[in-house]
């Protein structure tokens, strides 16, 4: 499948065709076990940062599904992140519900909002979607401050909630359990997304992204599939927002400015467009690099961050995931060639 327009065909798909290799659920399970290790090796603020990195990786995954795999530009996923966060905070602060019950509710609310936003915009074109989502990202913080909703949202003061205690009297601190819980939720969503993107629906998403005319000629309902993809994308990002509210223990409108949407977009590009693994690196990048820039220069951290970002994109134009593929692909080709020669020799 060629890609003369839009986002090019993913190198992941090419790698799988050439080498018969993919990130299998078993390998993802191994990565999850490795990801759980910092809960027992790191503590304090560093562990909190790693929790945020996992949450951002999940939010970037949601954005990557709609932009990287479906080819629709969204500049407002921070709005779904905010809605998910406030859904969790309101349920915990006003109704005193358990933290884990907020995740499915946030998923449903954000999926419905994403479907409602995407339904009209996606039928018109990707530029309309970009403008619509950008407008949503600008509007949501103002809506959260609106006086009519202050009793629920806390207005400009926001809402305070409490970080959950470990269940079953486990010998863990609150920060350790929050990190473990976040990793487990993220792992489940990563595996589900992995299966979705490699299913018939995932192949249809790629076909619509790369060759929409041919996909429509084959009988695909472009508007319907795009809208449902956008809803799934918003759902995943909303769950990430709910996790962030629980981890940070506080939500306020100013925490979800339009810069949050740009941050998620930067994380997607840096990690690698149309890459599940790249979203993890994108989450680490958007959490740790700004702190690194501030340590280098407290007077102008934004300038240092911009220089680091430009240098990174110049050196790795396909993102971190693309860099890994360029390293791994030759090894996989060589291995497959060796296996083919050994079979032929028999």
DOBA-212903 format. One record per residue: x, y, z of N, C-alpha, C in turn. Coordinates in steps of 0.05 Angstrom, whole numbers, padded with zeros to 5 digits, always signed. Example, Ala and Ser with C-alpha at 12.3 -4.5 7.8 and 13.67 -1.06 7.14 Angstrom:
+00264-00114+00156+00246-00090+00156+00264-00066+00156/+00257-00045+00142+00273-00021+00143+00258+00001+00157/
REM end
This chain:
+00017-00024+00000+00000+00000+00000+00018+00025+00000/+00017+00040-00020+00034+00064-00023+00021+00087-00009/+00036+00108-00005+00026+00132+00009+00036+00157-00005/+00023+00163-00027+00031+00187-00042+00020+00212-00028/-00001+00208-00012-00012+00230+00003-00012+00224+00032/-00014+00246+00048-00017+00242+00077+00007+00230+00090/+00002+00217+00112+00023+00205+00128+00033+00180+00114/+00059+00176+00111+00068+00153+00096+00062+00127+00111/+00063+00105+00096+00058+00079+00107+00078+00074+00130/+00069+00063+00152+00086+00060+00175+00109+00041+00169/+00132+00047+00182+00155+00029+00179+00149+00003+00194/+00131+00004+00214+00125-00021+00228+00113-00041+00210/+00094-00033+00193+00081-00051+00174+00102-00063+00155/+00120-00045+00146+00141-00055+00128+00159-00075+00141/+00165-00070+00167+00182-00088+00182+00169-00115+00185/+00143-00115+00190+00129-00141+00193+00128-00156+00167/+00125-00142+00144+00125-00156+00119+00152-00167+00112/+00173-00152+00118+00200-00161+00111+00210-00183+00129/+00205-00180+00155+00218-00199+00174+00198-00217+00188/+00172-00213+00184+00153-00230+00198+00154-00226+00228/+00160-00201+00236+00165-00196+00265+00147-00173+00274/+00137-00174+00298+00121-00153+00309+00123-00153+00339/+00114-00131+00351+00114-00130+00381+00091-00147+00390/+00096-00171+00398+00075-00190+00406+00065-00184+00434/+00041-00194+00441+00032-00190+00469+00051-00202+00489/+00064-00224+00483+00084-00235+00502+00106-00215+00507/+00116-00203+00486+00138-00183+00490+00127-00159+00506/+00102-00152+00501+00091-00130+00516+00089-00137+00545/+00082-00162+00551+00081-00171+00579+00108-00169+00592/+00129-00176+00578+00157-00173+00588+00163-00144+00594/+00155-00127+00575+00159-00098+00579+00144-00087+00603/+00120-00098+00608+00104-00090+00631+00118-00097+00657/+00129-00121+00658+00144-00130+00682+00168-00112+00687/+00182-00105+00665+00204-00087+00668+00195-00059+00676/+00172-00051+00666+00161-00025+00673+00153-00023+00703/+00146-00046+00714+00138-00046+00743+00162-00044+00762/+00185-00050+00752+00209-00050+00769+00215-00023+00782/+00211+00001+00768+00217+00026+00782+00201+00031+00807/+00178+00017+00810+00162+00021+00834+00177+00012+00859/+00197-00005+00856+00213-00015+00878+00242-00005+00877/+00249+00010+00856+00276+00020+00853+00278+00050+00856/+00256+00063+00851+00255+00093+00852+00234+00101+00871/+00237+00124+00884+00218+00134+00903+00216+00164+00902/+00196+00174+00915+00193+00203+00917+00184+00216+00891/+00195+00239+00886+00186+00255+00863+00193+00241+00836/+00215+00226+00835+00222+00212+00810+00201+00191+00803/+00191+00177+00823+00170+00158+00818+00144+00172+00808/+00138+00195+00820+00115+00210+00811+00119+00219+00782/+00143+00227+00774+00148+00235+00747+00144+00211+00728/+00153+00188+00736+00150+00164+00719+00120+00157+00716/+00105+00161+00737+00076+00157+00735+00064+00176+00715/+00072+00201+00716+00062+00221+00696+00071+00213+00668/+00095+00203+00665+00105+00195+00639+00088+00173+00627/+00080+00153+00644+00062+00132+00634+00035+00143+00626/+00025+00161+00642-00001+00174+00636+00000+00189+00610/+00021+00205+00606+00024+00219+00581+00028+00200+00557/+00042+00178+00561+00045+00159+00540+00017+00148+00531/+00000+00144+00551-00027+00134+00545-00043+00155+00530/-00041+00180+00538-00055+00202+00524-00044+00205+00495/-00018+00202+00492-00006+00204+00465-00015+00181+00448/-00018+00157+00460-00028+00134+00445-00056+00141+00433/-00073+00153+00449-00099+00161+00439-00097+00180+00415/-00079+00199+00417-00075+00218+00395-00063+00204+00371/-00045+00186+00376-00032+00172+00354-00051+00154+00338/-00071+00143+00351-00090+00127+00337-00105+00143+00316/-00114+00167+00323-00129+00183+00305-00112+00198+00284/-00088+00205+00292-00071+00221+00274-00051+00203+00259/-00037+00186+00274-00017+00169+00261-00028+00147+00244/-00049+00134+00255-00060+00110+00241-00084+00116+00224/-00099+00138+00230-00122+00145+00214-00118+00170+00197/-00096+00184+00202-00090+00207+00185-00106+00232+00190/-00119+00234+00213-00135+00258+00219-00120+00275+00240/-00117+00300+00234-00101+00318+00251-00119+00329+00273/-00110+00324+00298-00125+00334+00321-00106+00352+00337/-00115+00376+00343-00099+00395+00359-00113+00402+00385/-00131+00384+00394-00146+00389+00418-00150+00366+00436/-00132+00346+00435-00136+00323+00453-00133+00330+00482/-00121+00353+00488-00119+00362+00515-00147+00366+00527/-00167+00372+00511-00194+00376+00520-00205+00350+00531/-00200+00328+00517-00210+00302+00526-00195+00293+00552/-00170+00300+00553-00154+00295+00577-00166+00310+00601/-00174+00335+00596-00187+00351+00617-00214+00339+00626/-00230+00332+00606-00256+00320+00613-00254+00295+00629/-00235+00278+00621-00230+00253+00636-00221+00259+00665/-00203+00279+00667-00193+00286+00694-00215+00297+00712/-00232+00315+00701-00254+00326+00717-00275+00305+00723/-00280+00287+00705-00299+00266+00710-00290+00250+00735/-00265+00242+00735-00255+00227+00759-00255+00244+00784/-00247+00270+00782-00246+00287+00806-00274+00292+00817/-00294+00296+00800-00321+00302+00809-00333+00277+00823/-00328+00254+00811-00339+00229+00823-00326+00223+00850/-00301+00229+00852-00287+00224+00878-00293+00245+00899/-00293+00271+00890-00297+00293+00909-00326+00296+00918/-00345+00294+00900-00373+00299+00906-00388+00274+00914/-00381+00252+00902-00397+00227+00907-00381+00206+00923/-00356+00213+00928-00339+00195+00945-00338+00166+00934/-00336+00164+00908-00335+00138+00895-00306+00128+00894/-00301+00102+00893-00274+00091+00891-00260+00101+00866/-00235+00105+00867-00220+00115+00845-00222+00098+00820/-00223+00072+00823-00223+00054+00800-00249+00055+00785/-00271+00063+00798-00296+00065+00785-00298+00089+00766/-00280+00108+00770-00280+00132+00753-00270+00127+00725/-00253+00107+00722-00241+00103+00695-00261+00095+00674/-00278+00075+00679-00298+00068+00658-00317+00091+00652/-00325+00106+00673-00343+00129+00669-00329+00150+00652/-00304+00156+00658-00289+00175+00642-00286+00166+00613/-00282+00140+00609-00280+00128+00582-00306+00133+00567/-00329+00127+00579-00354+00130+00565-00360+00160+00559/-00355+00177+00578-00360+00206+00574-00343+00217+00552/-00317+00210+00552-00299+00221+00531-00305+00208+00504/-00312+00183+00504-00319+00170+00478-00343+00183+00466/-00363+00189+00483-00388+00202+00473-00381+00231+00463/-00365+00245+00478-00357+00272+00470-00341+00271+00444/-00322+00252+00442-00307+00249+00417-00324+00243+00393/-00343+00225+00397-00361+00218+00375-00378+00243+00367/-00387+00258+00387-00404+00281+00381-00388+00303+00367/-00362+00306+00374-00345+00326+00361-00337+00317+00333/-00329+00291+00331-00319+00281+00306-00340+00277+00285/-00365+00271+00293-00386+00265+00274-00390+00286+00253/-00393+00312+00260-00396+00332+00239-00369+00340+00226/-00348+00342+00242-00322+00352+00232-00309+00333+00212/-00309+00307+00219-00296+00287+00202-00310+00283+00175/-00335+00290+00174-00349+00287+00149-00342+00309+00129/-00331+00331+00140-00323+00354+00123-00294+00352+00113/-00276+00343+00130-00248+00342+00122-00230+00345+00146/-00205+00337+00142-00186+00337+00165-00179+00365+00175/-00179+00385+00157-00173+00412+00166-00195+00422+00185/-00220+00415+00179-00242+00423+00196-00239+00409+00223/-00230+00385+00223-00226+00371+00249-00204+00385+00265/-00182+00393+00252-00161+00406+00266-00171+00432+00279/-00186+00448+00264-00197+00473+00274-00217+00468+00296/-00234+00448+00293-00254+00441+00313-00242+00433+00339/-00222+00415+00337-00209+00405+00362-00193+00427+00375/-00180+00444+00359-00166+00467+00371-00185+00486+00385/-00208+00491+00373-00228+00508+00387-00237+00495+00412/-00240+00469+00412-00249+00454+00436-00228+00457+00458/-00202+00455+00451-00181+00457+00471-00180+00485+00483/-00187+00506+00467-00187+00533+00477-00212+00537+00495/-00234+00525+00488-00260+00530+00502-00262+00515+00528/-00252+00491+00530-00257+00474+00553-00248+00488+00579/-00223+00499+00581-00216+00512+00606-00234+00534+00614/-00245+00549+00595-00263+00571+00601-00290+00560+00611/-00299+00538+00599-00324+00526+00608-00321+00516+00636/-00298+00505+00643-00294+00494+00670-00294+00517+00691/-00288+00541+00682-00288+00564+00701-00316+00577+00702/-00334+00570+00685-00360+00583+00683-00375+00581+00710/-00388+00602+00719-00400+00603+00745-00422+00583+00748/-00436+00576+00727-00458+00557+00729-00449+00529+00737/-00423+00524+00731-00412+00497+00737-00393+00497+00761/-00391+00520+00775-00371+00522+00797-00376+00502+00819/-00402+00497+00825-00408+00478+00847-00397+00450+00841/-00394+00443+00816-00384+00417+00808-00354+00417+00803/-00345+00438+00788-00317+00439+00779-00298+00453+00799/-00310+00468+00818-00293+00484+00836-00284+00510+00824/-00292+00516+00800-00284+00541+00787-00254+00544+00784/-00244+00568+00787-00216+00573+00784-00199+00559+00806/-00212+00553+00829-00198+00540+00851-00193+00511+00846/-00209+00498+00829-00205+00470+00823-00216+00452+00845/-00209+00427+00843-00218+00406+00862-00194+00391+00873/-00196+00385+00899-00175+00369+00912-00186+00341+00917/-00170+00321+00912-00178+00293+00918-00154+00279+00932/-00159+00255+00941-00138+00241+00956-00128+00217+00940/-00101+00214+00941-00089+00191+00927-00098+00165+00940/-00105+00145+00925-00115+00120+00937-00094+00104+00953/-00104+00091+00973-00086+00073+00989-00084+00046+00974/-00062+00032+00979-00059+00005+00966-00081-00014+00976/-00092-00030+00959-00113-00049+00967-00102-00073+00982/-00119-00087+00996-00112-00112+01009-00089-00110+01028/-00085-00085+01039-00064-00081+01058-00036-00088+01047/-00032-00083+01021-00006-00089+01009+00016-00072+01021/+00039-00082+01025+00061-00066+01037+00074-00047+01017/+00057-00029+01007+00066-00009+00988+00058+00019+00997/+00073+00039+00988+00066+00067+00993+00045+00075+00973/+00032+00097+00978+00012+00108+00959+00024+00113+00932/+00048+00124+00931+00061+00129+00905+00068+00104+00890/+00077+00084+00905+00083+00058+00892+00058+00045+00879/+00036+00045+00895+00012+00033+00885+00000+00049+00861/+00002+00076+00863-00008+00092+00840+00008+00086+00815/+00034+00083+00818+00050+00077+00794+00043+00049+00783/+00041+00029+00801+00034+00002+00792+00007+00001+00779/-00013+00015+00791-00040+00016+00780-00040+00029+00753/-00025+00051+00750-00024+00065+00724-00011+00047+00703/+00010+00033+00709+00024+00016+00690+00005-00007+00681/-00009-00018+00700-00027-00040+00693-00050-00031+00675/-00062-00008+00681-00083+00003+00664-00072+00009+00636/-00049+00023+00636-00037+00030+00610-00030+00005+00594/-00019-00016+00607-00012-00040+00593-00037-00053+00580/-00059-00054+00595-00084-00065+00584-00093-00050+00559/-00092-00023+00560-00100-00007+00538-00081-00009+00514/-00055-00012+00520-00035-00015+00499-00040-00042+00484/-00045-00063+00499-00050-00089+00486-00076-00088+00470/-00097-00076+00481-00122-00074+00466-00118-00058+00440/-00102-00036+00442-00097-00019+00419-00080-00035+00398/-00061-00050+00408-00044-00066+00391-00061-00086+00375/-00080-00099+00388-00098-00118+00375-00116-00104+00355/-00127-00080+00363-00145-00065+00345-00131-00057+00320/-00106-00046+00322-00092-00036+00299-00083-00058+00280/-00081-00082+00289-00073-00105+00272-00097-00122+00264/-00121-00113+00270-00145-00127+00262-00155-00117+00235/-00177-00127+00226-00189-00118+00201-00196-00088+00202/-00205-00079+00226-00212-00051+00229-00186-00034+00227/-00165-00043+00240-00140-00029+00238-00130-00026+00209/-00132-00048+00194-00124-00046+00166-00141-00027+00150/-00167-00026+00157-00185-00007+00144-00177+00022+00151/-00168+00026+00176-00159+00053+00184-00135+00062+00168/-00116+00044+00164-00092+00050+00148-00100+00055+00119/-00119+00039+00108-00127+00043+00081-00140+00070+00077/-00156+00078+00096-00169+00105+00094-00149+00127+00096/-00128+00123+00113-00107+00143+00115-00091+00146+00090/-00083+00123+00078-00064+00124+00056-00078+00128+00029/-00101+00114+00024-00115+00116-00001-00145+00118+00004/-00155+00141+00012-00183+00144+00018-00202+00138-00006/-00193+00146-00030-00210+00142-00053-00213+00112-00059/-00191+00098-00058-00191+00069-00062-00207+00055-00040/-00204+00064-00015-00219+00052+00007-00249+00056+00004/-00257+00079-00005-00286+00084-00009-00296+00068-00033/-00279+00064-00053-00288+00048-00076-00291+00019-00068/-00277+00010-00047-00280-00018-00038-00304-00021-00019/-00319+00000-00015-00344-00002+00001-00341+00007+00030/-00318+00018+00038-00315+00027+00065-00330+00053+00070/-00343+00055+00093-00357+00079+00101-00336+00097+00116/-00324+00115+00101-00302+00131+00112-00311+00148+00136/-00333+00162+00133-00342+00180+00155-00348+00164+00180/-00361+00141+00177-00368+00125+00201-00343+00114+00215/-00324+00103+00200-00300+00092+00212-00283+00114+00224/-00281+00137+00211-00265+00159+00222-00277+00168+00248/-00304+00170+00249-00317+00180+00274-00313+00160+00297/-00316+00134+00291-00312+00114+00312-00283+00114+00321/-00264+00117+00302-00236+00118+00310-00230+00142+00328/-00243+00165+00321-00239+00188+00338-00250+00184+00366/-00273+00170+00368-00285+00165+00394-00267+00147+00410/-00255+00126+00398-00237+00109+00413-00212+00124+00422/-00202+00142+00404-00179+00158+00411-00185+00176+00435/-00209+00189+00434-00217+00207+00456-00220+00191+00482/-00231+00166+00480-00235+00149+00503-00208+00143+00517/-00188+00136+00502-00162+00129+00514-00149+00153+00527/-00151+00176+00513-00140+00201+00525-00155+00209+00550/-00181+00205+00550-00197+00211+00574-00190+00194+00598/-00184+00168+00593-00175+00151+00615-00149+00161+00626/-00131+00170+00608-00106+00181+00617-00110+00206+00634/-00129+00222+00626-00136+00246+00642-00146+00238+00670/-00163+00217+00671-00173+00208+00697-00150+00198+00715/-00132+00184+00703-00108+00174+00718-00092+00198+00728/-00089+00219+00712-00073+00242+00720-00086+00256+00744/-00113+00258+00744-00126+00271+00767-00121+00256+00793/-00122+00229+00791-00118+00212+00814-00089+00215+00824/-00070+00215+00805-00042+00216+00812-00034+00243+00824/-00044+00265+00812-00036+00292+00820-00052+00301+00844/-00075+00289+00848-00093+00296+00871-00106+00323+00869/-00106+00334+00845-00116+00362+00842-00122+00366+00812/-00144+00381+00807-00150+00390+00780-00158+00419+00781/-00150+00434+00760-00159+00462+00757-00159+00468+00728/-00176+00487+00719-00178+00494+00691-00151+00502+00678/-00134+00516+00693-00109+00526+00682-00089+00503+00677/-00094+00480+00688-00077+00457+00683-00081+00444+00656/-00103+00453+00643-00110+00440+00617-00113+00461+00595/-00093+00479+00595-00093+00500+00574-00087+00487+00547/-00089+00503+00526-00085+00493+00499-00056+00482+00495/-00038+00491+00512-00010+00481+00510-00008+00452+00516/-00027+00441+00531-00028+00412+00536-00032+00396+00511/-00050+00406+00494-00054+00392+00468-00029+00393+00451/-00016+00416+00451+00009+00418+00435+00031+00399+00447/+00031+00397+00473+00050+00379+00486+00046+00350+00477/+00021+00341+00477+00014+00314+00468+00022+00310+00439/+00018+00330+00422+00026+00328+00394+00056+00326+00391/+00070+00342+00407+00100+00340+00407+00109+00312+00415/+00097+00302+00436+00104+00275+00445+00100+00254+00424/+00078+00257+00408+00072+00238+00387+00093+00239+00365/+00101+00263+00357+00120+00267+00335+00148+00257+00344/+00156+00264+00368+00182+00257+00378+00184+00226+00382/+00163+00214+00393+00163+00185+00396+00162+00170+00370/+00147+00180+00351+00145+00167+00326+00115+00165+00318/+00108+00178+00296+00080+00177+00286+00074+00148+00277/+00050+00139+00284+00040+00112+00277+00059+00091+00290/+00064+00095+00315+00081+00075+00330+00070+00073+00358/+00064+00048+00366+00055+00044+00393+00078+00046+00413/+00100+00034+00406+00124+00036+00424+00133+00065+00426/+00131+00081+00405+00141+00108+00406+00126+00126+00425/+00101+00119+00431+00086+00135+00451+00098+00134+00479/+00111+00112+00485+00124+00110+00512+00147+00130+00513/+00164+00130+00492+00186+00150+00492+00175+00178+00491/+00153+00183+00477+00141+00209+00476+00132+00218+00504/+00121+00200+00520+00113+00207+00547+00137+00214+00564/+00159+00199+00561+00183+00205+00577+00195+00232+00568/+00193+00238+00542+00205+00263+00531+00190+00287+00543/+00163+00287+00542+00149+00311+00550+00149+00315+00581/+00157+00294+00596+00158+00297+00625+00187+00306+00633/+00207+00293+00622+00234+00297+00633+00250+00319+00618/+00245+00323+00592+00261+00342+00577+00256+00371+00587/+00231+00380+00592+00228+00407+00604+00243+00411+00630/+00244+00390+00647+00260+00393+00672+00289+00395+00666/+00298+00380+00646+00326+00381+00638+00333+00409+00627/+00315+00421+00612+00319+00448+00601+00320+00468+00623/+00304+00464+00644+00304+00483+00666+00329+00481+00683/+00340+00457+00685+00365+00453+00699+00388+00466+00684/+00387+00465+00658+00408+00478+00642+00407+00508+00644/+00383+00519+00642+00380+00548+00643+00354+00556+00657/+00356+00566+00681+00331+00574+00694+00321+00601+00684/+00338+00616+00670+00329+00641+00659+00312+00638+00634/+00319+00619+00617+00304+00615+00592+00301+00585+00586/+00286+00571+00602+00282+00542+00597+00268+00536+00571/+00249+00555+00563+00235+00550+00538+00253+00550+00514/+00273+00567+00515+00292+00568+00492+00308+00542+00491/+00318+00533+00514+00333+00508+00514+00315+00484+00505/+00290+00484+00514+00272+00463+00506+00268+00463+00476/+00265+00487+00465+00261+00490+00436+00286+00480+00421/+00310+00486+00431+00334+00478+00417+00336+00447+00418/+00330+00435+00442+00332+00406+00444+00312+00393+00425/+00288+00404+00423+00267+00393+00406+00275+00394+00377/+00285+00418+00368+00294+00421+00340+00317+00402+00334/+00336+00400+00352+00359+00382+00348+00349+00353+00346/+00331+00345+00363+00321+00318+00363+00307+00312+00337/+00290+00330+00327+00275+00325+00303+00294+00325+00278/+00315+00341+00280+00334+00342+00258+00350+00316+00257/+00358+00305+00280+00374+00281+00280+00357+00256+00277/+00332+00256+00287+00314+00233+00285+00287+00242+00273/+00286+00247+00247+00262+00258+00235+00238+00239+00236/+00243+00213+00239+00221+00194+00241+00215+00187+00270/+00226+00202+00289+00221+00197+00317+00238+00174+00328/+00236+00170+00353+00252+00150+00367+00245+00122+00356/+00220+00117+00351+00212+00090+00341+00223+00085+00314/+00224+00105+00297+00236+00102+00271+00266+00097+00272/+00279+00109+00292+00308+00104+00296+00312+00075+00304/+00296+00065+00322+00298+00037+00331+00294+00018+00307/+00275+00024+00290+00269+00006+00268+00293+00006+00249/+00306+00029+00245+00329+00029+00227+00352+00012+00238/+00353+00010+00264+00373-00007+00277+00366-00036+00275/+00340-00042+00279+00332-00070+00282+00327-00083+00255/+00316-00068+00236+00308-00080+00210+00331-00095+00196/+00356-00083+00194+00377-00098+00180+00383-00125+00195/+00382-00125+00221+00387-00149+00236+00366-00170+00230/+00341-00161+00229+00319-00180+00223+00321-00191+00195/+00328-00173+00176+00331-00183+00148+00353-00204+00146/+00376-00198+00160+00398-00216+00159+00391-00243+00172/+00376-00242+00194+00368-00266+00208+00349-00283+00190/+00330-00269+00177+00312-00284+00160+00326-00296+00136/+00345-00281+00125+00360-00291+00102+00376-00316+00110/+00388-00315+00134+00403-00338+00144+00386-00362+00148/+00362-00358+00159+00343-00380+00163+00334-00391+00137/+00329-00374+00117+00321-00384+00090+00343-00401+00077/+00368-00392+00080+00390-00406+00068+00394-00433+00082/+00390-00434+00109+00393-00459+00123+00372-00479+00115/+00347-00470+00111+00325-00487+00102+00330-00497+00074/+00341-00480+00057+00346-00487+00029+00369-00508+00028/+00389-00505+00047+00411-00524+00048+00403-00552+00056/+00381-00553+00072+00371-00580+00079+00359-00594+00056/
REM end
